[in-house]
Amino acid sequence: MSDPFEDADPFEPFEQCVPESTSLAQRDEAASGETVYSRSSHARHRQSDEKKAGKRPQRSLKGRALAYLSRREHSRAELSRKLVPFVQEADSLEGVLDALEREGWLSNARFVESVVHRRAGSFGSGRIVNELKRHNVGQELISQTGDELSRTELARAHAVWARKYGTPPQTSAERAKQSRFLAARGFSGSTISKVIKGGDEDLPFDPADD
């Protein structure tokens, strides 16, 4: 009986020296040009199928809305704009927004509070009110917020001015520069005049007098 390793190249890997153990049927299949699937190829296909089967389902319109609201407060108008690109034929955007309001997830009033909380320390009522108008939160909320901000307008303007400058302007150029800064922040002309003219002379003061 001949040694199957007798004619093997001594420098070939061991696996190449082992006689082919495939069955006659497998050799015939390979010779016919048909694809031969190994166990590893079956495993790869199975893993691919499992990944496809486990693919995350598309998020519903309400689920997407809740994801936005979990990050921060939104006005109804802002949330609607964000959801429009994801509306499907079966979806009712207004119905979803109505449900979110009924369930307490969506609130224009809370959105207004969050805007005031973030902006009041750095901006005047004019800037804040304009932002609320862009979000279409309703005239009643806007008017109420504007009235509340006006009571603290002078105090907030002075705090913003003090952080930036701290000393009254000595020249007309300095006065114009400080005025432009406060105007860009949304403070009114009368408030700016009081802050720049008075410096610390108007303090302490009652913010309600503004």
PyRosetta script that sets phi, psi and omega in degrees:
from pyrosetta import init, pose_from_sequence

init()
pose = pose_from_sequence("MSDPFEDADPFEPFEQCVPESTSLAQRDEAASGETVYSRSSHARHRQSDEKKAGKRPQRSLKGRALAYLSRREHSRAELSRKLVPFVQEADSLEGVLDALEREGWLSNARFVESVVHRRAGSFGSGRIVNELKRHNVGQELISQTGDELSRTELARAHAVWARKYGTPPQTSAERAKQSRFLAARGFSGSTISKVIKGGDEDLPFDPADD")
pose.set_psi(1, 132.5)
pose.set_omega(1, -175.2)
pose.set_phi(2, -80.5)
pose.set_psi(2, 150.2)
pose.set_omega(2, 179.2)
pose.set_phi(3, -82.3)
pose.set_psi(3, 121.9)
pose.set_omega(3, -178.2)
pose.set_phi(4, -65.1)
pose.set_psi(4, -20.0)
pose.set_omega(4, -178.9)
pose.set_phi(5, -95.5)
pose.set_psi(5, 1.8)
pose.set_omega(5, -171.4)
pose.set_phi(6, -63.9)
pose.set_psi(6, -42.7)
pose.set_omega(6, -176.0)
pose.set_phi(7, -94.3)
pose.set_psi(7, 8.7)
pose.set_omega(7, -176.9)
pose.set_phi(8, -74.1)
pose.set_psi(8, 146.5)
pose.set_omega(8, 175.3)
pose.set_phi(9, -72.3)
pose.set_psi(9, 124.5)
pose.set_omega(9, -177.0)
pose.set_phi(10, -64.8)
pose.set_psi(10, -16.8)
pose.set_omega(10, -178.2)
pose.set_phi(11, -98.7)
pose.set_psi(11, 0.5)
pose.set_omega(11, 175.4)
pose.set_phi(12, -77.7)
pose.set_psi(12, 150.8)
pose.set_omega(12, 175.8)
pose.set_phi(13, -58.7)
pose.set_psi(13, 153.4)
pose.set_omega(13, -176.1)
pose.set_phi(14, -58.3)
pose.set_psi(14, -38.3)
pose.set_omega(14, -176.2)
pose.set_phi(15, -62.1)
pose.set_psi(15, -32.2)
pose.set_omega(15, -179.5)
pose.set_phi(16, -74.5)
pose.set_psi(16, -20.0)
pose.set_omega(16, -179.5)
pose.set_phi(17, -82.0)
pose.set_psi(17, -19.9)
pose.set_omega(17, -176.5)
pose.set_phi(18, -72.9)
pose.set_psi(18, 131.8)
pose.set_omega(18, -179.3)
pose.set_phi(19, -58.9)
pose.set_psi(19, 146.2)
pose.set_omega(19, -179.9)
pose.set_phi(20, -63.1)
pose.set_psi(20, 130.5)
pose.set_omega(20, -175.2)
pose.set_phi(21, -111.6)
pose.set_psi(21, 9.5)
pose.set_omega(21, -179.7)
pose.set_phi(22, -68.5)
pose.set_psi(22, 153.1)
pose.set_omega(22, -178.4)
pose.set_phi(23, -76.9)
pose.set_psi(23, 164.6)
pose.set_omega(23, 179.1)
pose.set_phi(24, -61.7)
pose.set_psi(24, -37.5)
pose.set_omega(24, -179.4)
pose.set_phi(25, -63.8)
pose.set_psi(25, -40.4)
pose.set_omega(25, 179.9)
pose.set_phi(26, -66.6)
pose.set_psi(26, -39.1)
pose.set_omega(26, 179.9)
pose.set_phi(27, -67.1)
pose.set_psi(27, -39.7)
pose.set_omega(27, 178.5)
pose.set_phi(28, -63.9)
pose.set_psi(28, -37.8)
pose.set_omega(28, -179.4)
pose.set_phi(29, -66.4)
pose.set_psi(29, -41.3)
pose.set_omega(29, 178.7)
pose.set_phi(30, -66.0)
pose.set_psi(30, -39.1)
pose.set_omega(30, -178.9)
pose.set_phi(31, -67.3)
pose.set_psi(31, -28.9)
pose.set_omega(31, -178.7)
pose.set_phi(32, -78.8)
pose.set_psi(32, -4.3)
pose.set_omega(32, 179.0)
pose.set_phi(33, 88.4)
pose.set_psi(33, 0.9)
pose.set_omega(33, 179.3)
pose.set_phi(34, -79.1)
pose.set_psi(34, 151.1)
pose.set_omega(34, -178.3)
pose.set_phi(35, -71.3)
pose.set_psi(35, 134.3)
pose.set_omega(35, 176.6)
pose.set_phi(36, -104.8)
pose.set_psi(36, 122.7)
pose.set_omega(36, -178.6)
pose.set_phi(37, -97.4)
pose.set_psi(37, 126.7)
pose.set_omega(37, 175.9)
pose.set_phi(38, -91.6)
pose.set_psi(38, 174.0)
pose.set_omega(38, 179.0)
pose.set_phi(39, -62.8)
pose.set_psi(39, -38.2)
pose.set_omega(39, -178.6)
pose.set_phi(40, -66.8)
pose.set_psi(40, -36.8)
pose.set_omega(40, 179.1)
pose.set_phi(41, -67.9)
pose.set_psi(41, -37.7)
pose.set_omega(41, 175.6)
pose.set_phi(42, -61.3)
pose.set_psi(42, -39.9)
pose.set_omega(42, -179.0)
pose.set_phi(43, -65.2)
pose.set_psi(43, -41.0)
pose.set_omega(43, 179.6)
pose.set_phi(44, -63.8)
pose.set_psi(44, -42.8)
pose.set_omega(44, 178.6)
pose.set_phi(45, -64.1)
pose.set_psi(45, -38.7)
pose.set_omega(45, -179.9)
pose.set_phi(46, -65.1)
pose.set_psi(46, -42.2)
pose.set_omega(46, 179.1)
pose.set_phi(47, -63.8)
pose.set_psi(47, -39.8)
pose.set_omega(47, 178.5)
pose.set_phi(48, -62.9)
pose.set_psi(48, -42.5)
pose.set_omega(48, 178.9)
pose.set_phi(49, -64.2)
pose.set_psi(49, -37.6)
pose.set_omega(49, -179.8)
pose.set_phi(50, -66.3)
pose.set_psi(50, -37.9)
pose.set_omega(50, 179.0)
pose.set_phi(51, -65.2)
pose.set_psi(51, -40.8)
pose.set_omega(51, 178.4)
pose.set_phi(52, -64.9)
pose.set_psi(52, -41.0)
pose.set_omega(52, -179.2)
pose.set_phi(53, -66.9)
pose.set_psi(53, -32.8)
pose.set_omega(53, -178.4)
pose.set_phi(54, -91.9)
pose.set_psi(54, 13.1)
pose.set_omega(54, -179.3)
pose.set_phi(55, -62.9)
pose.set_psi(55, 136.8)
pose.set_omega(55, -176.5)
pose.set_phi(56, -63.7)
pose.set_psi(56, 130.9)
pose.set_omega(56, -179.3)
pose.set_phi(57, -66.7)
pose.set_psi(57, 155.0)
pose.set_omega(57, -179.5)
pose.set_phi(58, -64.2)
pose.set_psi(58, 135.6)
pose.set_omega(58, -177.1)
pose.set_phi(59, -70.7)
pose.set_psi(59, 138.6)
pose.set_omega(59, 178.5)
pose.set_phi(60, -71.5)
pose.set_psi(60, 165.4)
pose.set_omega(60, -179.8)
pose.set_phi(61, -62.9)
pose.set_psi(61, -41.2)
pose.set_omega(61, 178.6)
pose.set_phi(62, -68.0)
pose.set_psi(62, -38.9)
pose.set_omega(62, 177.9)
pose.set_phi(63, -62.5)
pose.set_psi(63, -39.4)
pose.set_omega(63, 178.0)
pose.set_phi(64, -66.4)
pose.set_psi(64, -40.2)
pose.set_omega(64, 178.5)
pose.set_phi(65, -62.1)
pose.set_psi(65, -43.6)
pose.set_omega(65, 179.2)
pose.set_phi(66, -64.2)
pose.set_psi(66, -33.1)
pose.set_omega(66, 177.3)
pose.set_phi(67, -64.4)
pose.set_psi(67, -41.7)
pose.set_omega(67, 176.6)
pose.set_phi(68, -63.8)
pose.set_psi(68, -45.3)
pose.set_omega(68, -176.3)
pose.set_phi(69, -69.1)
pose.set_psi(69, -23.8)
pose.set_omega(69, 179.1)
pose.set_phi(70, -70.9)
pose.set_psi(70, -19.8)
pose.set_omega(70, -179.2)
pose.set_phi(71, -85.0)
pose.set_psi(71, -41.7)
pose.set_omega(71, 178.7)
pose.set_phi(72, -167.4)
pose.set_psi(72, 170.0)
pose.set_omega(72, 177.3)
pose.set_phi(73, -69.9)
pose.set_psi(73, 144.3)
pose.set_omega(73, 175.9)
pose.set_phi(74, -127.3)
pose.set_psi(74, 148.4)
pose.set_omega(74, 167.4)
pose.set_phi(75, -76.5)
pose.set_psi(75, 161.1)
pose.set_omega(75, 178.9)
pose.set_phi(76, -61.4)
pose.set_psi(76, -41.4)
pose.set_omega(76, -178.7)
pose.set_phi(77, -64.1)
pose.set_psi(77, -42.0)
pose.set_omega(77, -179.5)
pose.set_phi(78, -65.8)
pose.set_psi(78, -44.9)
pose.set_omega(78, -179.9)
pose.set_phi(79, -63.9)
pose.set_psi(79, -38.2)
pose.set_omega(79, 178.2)
pose.set_phi(80, -61.2)
pose.set_psi(80, -43.6)
pose.set_omega(80, 179.6)
pose.set_phi(81, -61.9)
pose.set_psi(81, -38.3)
pose.set_omega(81, -179.1)
pose.set_phi(82, -70.7)
pose.set_psi(82, -31.0)
pose.set_omega(82, -175.4)
pose.set_phi(83, -86.6)
pose.set_psi(83, -21.4)
pose.set_omega(83, -175.9)
pose.set_phi(84, -51.1)
pose.set_psi(84, -43.9)
pose.set_omega(84, -178.2)
pose.set_phi(85, -64.3)
pose.set_psi(85, -15.5)
pose.set_omega(85, -175.0)
pose.set_phi(86, -106.2)
pose.set_psi(86, 5.2)
pose.set_omega(86, -178.0)
pose.set_phi(87, -72.6)
pose.set_psi(87, 128.2)
pose.set_omega(87, 175.0)
pose.set_phi(88, -99.5)
pose.set_psi(88, 170.4)
pose.set_omega(88, -177.0)
pose.set_phi(89, -59.1)
pose.set_psi(89, -35.4)
pose.set_omega(89, -176.4)
pose.set_phi(90, -82.5)
pose.set_psi(90, -7.2)
pose.set_omega(90, -176.1)
pose.set_phi(91, -86.0)
pose.set_psi(91, 149.9)
pose.set_omega(91, 171.4)
pose.set_phi(92, -121.6)
pose.set_psi(92, 101.9)
pose.set_omega(92, -175.7)
pose.set_phi(93, -60.1)
pose.set_psi(93, -47.2)
pose.set_omega(93, -179.6)
pose.set_phi(94, -63.1)
pose.set_psi(94, -36.5)
pose.set_omega(94, 177.6)
pose.set_phi(95, -64.2)
pose.set_psi(95, -40.3)
pose.set_omega(95, 177.8)
pose.set_phi(96, -64.6)
pose.set_psi(96, -44.8)
pose.set_omega(96, 179.9)
pose.set_phi(97, -64.0)
pose.set_psi(97, -40.6)
pose.set_omega(97, 177.6)
pose.set_phi(98, -61.2)
pose.set_psi(98, -43.2)
pose.set_omega(98, -179.8)
pose.set_phi(99, -64.3)
pose.set_psi(99, -40.5)
pose.set_omega(99, 179.3)
pose.set_phi(100, -64.0)
pose.set_psi(100, -36.6)
pose.set_omega(100, 177.5)
pose.set_phi(101, -69.9)
pose.set_psi(101, -42.7)
pose.set_omega(101, 179.1)
pose.set_phi(102, -61.2)
pose.set_psi(102, -38.4)
pose.set_omega(102, -177.2)
pose.set_phi(103, -83.6)
pose.set_psi(103, -2.5)
pose.set_omega(103, 176.1)
pose.set_phi(104, 85.4)
pose.set_psi(104, 7.4)
pose.set_omega(104, 179.3)
pose.set_phi(105, -79.0)
pose.set_psi(105, -32.1)
pose.set_omega(105, -175.1)
pose.set_phi(106, -118.2)
pose.set_psi(106, 129.8)
pose.set_omega(106, -177.4)
pose.set_phi(107, -152.2)
pose.set_psi(107, 120.3)
pose.set_omega(107, 174.9)
pose.set_phi(108, -64.8)
pose.set_psi(108, -35.8)
pose.set_omega(108, -179.7)
pose.set_phi(109, -63.3)
pose.set_psi(109, -44.1)
pose.set_omega(109, 178.0)
pose.set_phi(110, -66.5)
pose.set_psi(110, -36.1)
pose.set_omega(110, 177.4)
pose.set_phi(111, -61.6)
pose.set_psi(111, -43.9)
pose.set_omega(111, 178.8)
pose.set_phi(112, -60.2)
pose.set_psi(112, -44.5)
pose.set_omega(112, 178.6)
pose.set_phi(113, -59.7)
pose.set_psi(113, -40.6)
pose.set_omega(113, -179.0)
pose.set_phi(114, -68.3)
pose.set_psi(114, -37.6)
pose.set_omega(114, 177.9)
pose.set_phi(115, -64.7)
pose.set_psi(115, -46.3)
pose.set_omega(115, 179.4)
pose.set_phi(116, -61.5)
pose.set_psi(116, -42.1)
pose.set_omega(116, -179.9)
pose.set_phi(117, -61.0)
pose.set_psi(117, -39.5)
pose.set_omega(117, -178.0)
pose.set_phi(118, -79.1)
pose.set_psi(118, -31.7)
pose.set_omega(118, -169.6)
pose.set_phi(119, -102.2)
pose.set_psi(119, -27.5)
pose.set_omega(119, -169.0)
pose.set_phi(120, -60.1)
pose.set_psi(120, -31.5)
pose.set_omega(120, -178.8)
pose.set_phi(121, -75.7)
pose.set_psi(121, -9.5)
pose.set_omega(121, -175.9)
pose.set_phi(122, -129.0)
pose.set_psi(122, -14.2)
pose.set_omega(122, -173.8)
pose.set_phi(123, -133.3)
pose.set_psi(123, 156.5)
pose.set_omega(123, 177.7)
pose.set_phi(124, -81.6)
pose.set_psi(124, 170.0)
pose.set_omega(124, -176.3)
pose.set_phi(125, -64.1)
pose.set_psi(125, -32.1)
pose.set_omega(125, 179.1)
pose.set_phi(126, -60.3)
pose.set_psi(126, -43.7)
pose.set_omega(126, 180.0)
pose.set_phi(127, -67.2)
pose.set_psi(127, -41.8)
pose.set_omega(127, -177.7)
pose.set_phi(128, -68.8)
pose.set_psi(128, -43.8)
pose.set_omega(128, 179.9)
pose.set_phi(129, -62.8)
pose.set_psi(129, -40.1)
pose.set_omega(129, 177.9)
pose.set_phi(130, -62.2)
pose.set_psi(130, -37.9)
pose.set_omega(130, 177.7)
pose.set_phi(131, -64.2)
pose.set_psi(131, -41.3)
pose.set_omega(131, 179.2)
pose.set_phi(132, -66.1)
pose.set_psi(132, -35.7)
pose.set_omega(132, 177.5)
pose.set_phi(133, -63.7)
pose.set_psi(133, -39.4)
pose.set_omega(133, 179.4)
pose.set_phi(134, -63.7)
pose.set_psi(134, -27.3)
pose.set_omega(134, 179.8)
pose.set_phi(135, -89.5)
pose.set_psi(135, -1.4)
pose.set_omega(135, 173.3)
pose.set_phi(136, 53.8)
pose.set_psi(136, 50.3)
pose.set_omega(136, -177.4)
pose.set_phi(137, -84.6)
pose.set_psi(137, -4.5)
pose.set_omega(137, 178.5)
pose.set_phi(138, 108.0)
pose.set_psi(138, 140.1)
pose.set_omega(138, -175.2)
pose.set_phi(139, -64.3)
pose.set_psi(139, -35.0)
pose.set_omega(139, -178.7)
pose.set_phi(140, -62.2)
pose.set_psi(140, -47.2)
pose.set_omega(140, 178.5)
pose.set_phi(141, -64.4)
pose.set_psi(141, -39.3)
pose.set_omega(141, -178.8)
pose.set_phi(142, -65.3)
pose.set_psi(142, -45.5)
pose.set_omega(142, -179.8)
pose.set_phi(143, -63.8)
pose.set_psi(143, -44.0)
pose.set_omega(143, 179.6)
pose.set_phi(144, -61.5)
pose.set_psi(144, -43.5)
pose.set_omega(144, -179.4)
pose.set_phi(145, -66.9)
pose.set_psi(145, -41.1)
pose.set_omega(145, 178.4)
pose.set_phi(146, -60.9)
pose.set_psi(146, -41.2)
pose.set_omega(146, 178.6)
pose.set_phi(147, -63.4)
pose.set_psi(147, -42.6)
pose.set_omega(147, -179.9)
pose.set_phi(148, -66.0)
pose.set_psi(148, -40.1)
pose.set_omega(148, -179.9)
pose.set_phi(149, -67.9)
pose.set_psi(149, -33.2)
pose.set_omega(149, -177.9)
pose.set_phi(150, -63.3)
pose.set_psi(150, -26.4)
pose.set_omega(150, -178.9)
pose.set_phi(151, -70.1)
pose.set_psi(151, -24.4)
pose.set_omega(151, -178.9)
pose.set_phi(152, -115.5)
pose.set_psi(152, 11.1)
pose.set_omega(152, -173.0)
pose.set_phi(153, -60.2)
pose.set_psi(153, -47.4)
pose.set_omega(153, -177.0)
pose.set_phi(154, -65.6)
pose.set_psi(154, -42.3)
pose.set_omega(154, 179.5)
pose.set_phi(155, -63.6)
pose.set_psi(155, -42.6)
pose.set_omega(155, -179.6)
pose.set_phi(156, -68.3)
pose.set_psi(156, -39.7)
pose.set_omega(156, 178.7)
pose.set_phi(157, -63.3)
pose.set_psi(157, -41.9)
pose.set_omega(157, 179.5)
pose.set_phi(158, -64.7)
pose.set_psi(158, -39.2)
pose.set_omega(158, 179.5)
pose.set_phi(159, -64.7)
pose.set_psi(159, -41.3)
pose.set_omega(159, 178.4)
pose.set_phi(160, -65.1)
pose.set_psi(160, -44.9)
pose.set_omega(160, 178.8)
pose.set_phi(161, -62.0)
pose.set_psi(161, -43.1)
pose.set_omega(161, -177.8)
pose.set_phi(162, -64.2)
pose.set_psi(162, -38.2)
pose.set_omega(162, 178.2)
pose.set_phi(163, -65.6)
pose.set_psi(163, -33.7)
pose.set_omega(163, -176.1)
pose.set_phi(164, -87.5)
pose.set_psi(164, -42.9)
pose.set_omega(164, -173.9)
pose.set_phi(165, -121.2)
pose.set_psi(165, -62.9)
pose.set_omega(165, 176.2)
pose.set_phi(166, 88.3)
pose.set_psi(166, -21.9)
pose.set_omega(166, 179.0)
pose.set_phi(167, -128.0)
pose.set_psi(167, 143.3)
pose.set_omega(167, -179.3)
pose.set_phi(168, -62.0)
pose.set_psi(168, 151.7)
pose.set_omega(168, -179.9)
pose.set_phi(169, -67.5)
pose.set_psi(169, 144.3)
pose.set_omega(169, -179.5)
pose.set_phi(170, -100.6)
pose.set_psi(170, -18.1)
pose.set_omega(170, -179.8)
pose.set_phi(171, -130.4)
pose.set_psi(171, 165.4)
pose.set_omega(171, 178.6)
pose.set_phi(172, -64.5)
pose.set_psi(172, -32.6)
pose.set_omega(172, 178.5)
pose.set_phi(173, -66.2)
pose.set_psi(173, -41.6)
pose.set_omega(173, 178.2)
pose.set_phi(174, -66.2)
pose.set_psi(174, -38.9)
pose.set_omega(174, 179.6)
pose.set_phi(175, -63.4)
pose.set_psi(175, -43.1)
pose.set_omega(175, 179.6)
pose.set_phi(176, -64.2)
pose.set_psi(176, -39.3)
pose.set_omega(176, -179.5)
pose.set_phi(177, -64.1)
pose.set_psi(177, -46.0)
pose.set_omega(177, -179.8)
pose.set_phi(178, -67.1)
pose.set_psi(178, -36.0)
pose.set_omega(178, 179.0)
pose.set_phi(179, -65.5)
pose.set_psi(179, -43.2)
pose.set_omega(179, 179.3)
pose.set_phi(180, -62.5)
pose.set_psi(180, -38.4)
pose.set_omega(180, 179.8)
pose.set_phi(181, -61.4)
pose.set_psi(181, -48.3)
pose.set_omega(181, -178.4)
pose.set_phi(182, -69.6)
pose.set_psi(182, -35.3)
pose.set_omega(182, 178.4)
pose.set_phi(183, -64.8)
pose.set_psi(183, -39.8)
pose.set_omega(183, 178.6)
pose.set_phi(184, -64.7)
pose.set_psi(184, -25.0)
pose.set_omega(184, 177.8)
pose.set_phi(185, -82.4)
pose.set_psi(185, -5.0)
pose.set_omega(185, 174.9)
pose.set_phi(186, 98.2)
pose.set_psi(186, 13.9)
pose.set_omega(186, 178.3)
pose.set_phi(187, -88.1)
pose.set_psi(187, 148.6)
pose.set_omega(187, -176.6)
pose.set_phi(188, -74.7)
pose.set_psi(188, 162.6)
pose.set_omega(188, -179.3)
pose.set_phi(189, -62.3)
pose.set_psi(189, -40.9)
pose.set_omega(189, -179.2)
pose.set_phi(190, -65.8)
pose.set_psi(190, -38.9)
pose.set_omega(190, 178.0)
pose.set_phi(191, -66.3)
pose.set_psi(191, -42.7)
pose.set_omega(191, 179.6)
pose.set_phi(192, -61.7)
pose.set_psi(192, -42.3)
pose.set_omega(192, -179.8)
pose.set_phi(193, -61.4)
pose.set_psi(193, -42.7)
pose.set_omega(193, 179.0)
pose.set_phi(194, -64.2)
pose.set_psi(194, -42.8)
pose.set_omega(194, -177.2)
pose.set_phi(195, -65.6)
pose.set_psi(195, -49.4)
pose.set_omega(195, -174.3)
pose.set_phi(196, -73.1)
pose.set_psi(196, -37.5)
pose.set_omega(196, -179.6)
pose.set_phi(197, -71.6)
pose.set_psi(197, -40.7)
pose.set_omega(197, -173.7)
pose.set_phi(198, -84.9)
pose.set_psi(198, -30.3)
pose.set_omega(198, -173.4)
pose.set_phi(199, 58.5)
pose.set_psi(199, -120.8)
pose.set_omega(199, 177.9)
pose.set_phi(200, -93.2)
pose.set_psi(200, -1.3)
pose.set_omega(200, -175.3)
pose.set_phi(201, -66.4)
pose.set_psi(201, -29.8)
pose.set_omega(201, -178.0)
pose.set_phi(202, -81.6)
pose.set_psi(202, -2.2)
pose.set_omega(202, -176.9)
pose.set_phi(203, -106.4)
pose.set_psi(203, 141.8)
pose.set_omega(203, -0.9)
pose.set_phi(204, -75.3)
pose.set_psi(204, 154.4)
pose.set_omega(204, 179.8)
pose.set_phi(205, -144.4)
pose.set_psi(205, 163.4)
pose.set_omega(205, 177.6)
pose.set_phi(206, -93.1)
pose.set_psi(206, 113.9)
pose.set_omega(206, -178.9)
pose.set_phi(207, -56.8)
pose.set_psi(207, -23.4)
pose.set_omega(207, -178.3)
pose.set_phi(208, -71.7)
pose.set_psi(208, -15.4)
pose.set_omega(208, -179.7)
pose.set_phi(209, -74.0)
pose.set_psi(209, -16.6)
pose.set_omega(209, -176.9)
pose.set_phi(210, -71.1)
pose.dump_pdb("model.pdb")
